[in-house]
């Protein structure tokens, strides 16, 4: 996989390896889940609370988890590999999105 130049729009790979993985653990190509996995939780948030006061928790809603997501495959014991793009711009057609309502400076 890493011997060749990656395809257009693949800038990096997100790889997740379960602690129980061995050299024989199956690898799955996945998509990044839209669900968060980690959450910072403050028991009693105050105006003076700091991020360092938060407890890091993890979890997800299995009922709404995408069938091809990294989280689902990881929880089933697979090593996950998700191709990622650094360009976070939506791949929507800009003309149809704004329908001429945004003027460009000349």
C-alpha positions in Angstrom: 0.0 0.0 0.0 2.8 2.4 0.8 5.1 1.4 -2.1 3.2 3.5 -4.6 2.3 7.2 -4.7 -1.2 7.6 -3.1 -4.1 8.5 -5.3 -5.2 12.1 -5.7 -6.9 13.5 -2.6 -5.3 11.0 -0.2 -2.9 13.1 1.9 -2.6 10.8 4.9 -3.8 7.6 6.4 -5.5 7.2 9.8 -4.5 3.9 11.2 -6.0 2.4 14.4 -4.5 -0.7 15.9 -6.3 -2.6 18.7 -4.2 -3.4 21.7 -4.9 -7.1 21.1 -3.7 -7.0 17.5 -1.1 -9.4 16.2 0.7 -9.8 12.9 -2.2 -11.9 11.8 -4.9 -9.4 12.6 -7.1 -8.5 9.6 -6.9 -5.0 8.3 -10.0 -3.1 7.0 -10.2 -0.1 4.7 -12.8 2.2 6.4 -14.3 5.6 6.4 -13.9 8.0 9.3 -17.1 7.9 11.4 -19.0 11.1 11.6 -19.5 10.3 15.3 -17.0 11.4 17.9 -15.3 8.8 19.9 -13.6 10.9 22.6 -15.4 13.5 24.7 -14.1 15.9 27.3 -16.5 15.9 30.3 -16.7 18.4 33.1 -18.7 17.2 36.1 -19.6 20.7 37.3 -18.5 23.2 34.8 -17.8 26.7 36.1 -16.8 29.9 34.3 -13.3 29.3 35.7 -13.1 25.7 34.5 -10.1 24.7 32.4 -9.8 22.1 29.7 -7.3 20.3 31.9 -10.1 19.9 34.5 -12.1 17.7 32.1 -12.2 13.9 32.2 -11.7 12.2 28.8 -14.4 9.7 28.1 -15.1 7.6 25.1 -18.1 5.9 23.6 -20.4 6.0 20.6 -24.0 5.3 19.6 -23.9 1.8 18.0 -27.4 2.3 16.6 -26.4 5.2 14.4 -22.9 4.1 13.6 -22.0 3.8 9.9 -21.6 0.3 8.6 -18.3 1.1 7.0 -16.9 3.2 9.8 -13.5 3.0 11.4 -15.1 2.8 14.9 -17.3 -0.2 14.1 -14.5 -2.1 12.5 -12.1 -1.3 15.4 -14.6 -2.4 18.0 -14.8 -5.8 16.1 -11.0 -6.2 16.5 -9.8 -5.1 13.1 -6.9 -2.8 12.3 -8.5 0.1 10.5 -7.0 2.2 7.7 -8.9 5.3 6.6 -7.6 7.5 3.7 -7.9 11.1 4.5 -7.6 14.5 2.7 -6.3 17.6 4.3 -8.6 19.7 2.2 -11.7 20.0 4.3 -13.6 22.0 1.6 -16.9 20.3 0.8 -16.9 18.8 -2.7 -20.2 20.4 -3.5 -20.6 22.3 -6.8 -20.1 25.9 -5.6 -22.2 27.4 -8.3 -25.3 25.3 -7.4 -24.7 25.9 -3.7 -24.8 29.7 -3.9 -26.8 30.1 -7.1 -25.2 33.4 -8.0 -25.9 34.9 -4.5 -22.3 35.5 -3.7 -20.4 38.1 -5.6 -16.7 37.7 -6.2 -14.4 40.7 -6.0 -12.8 41.6 -9.4 
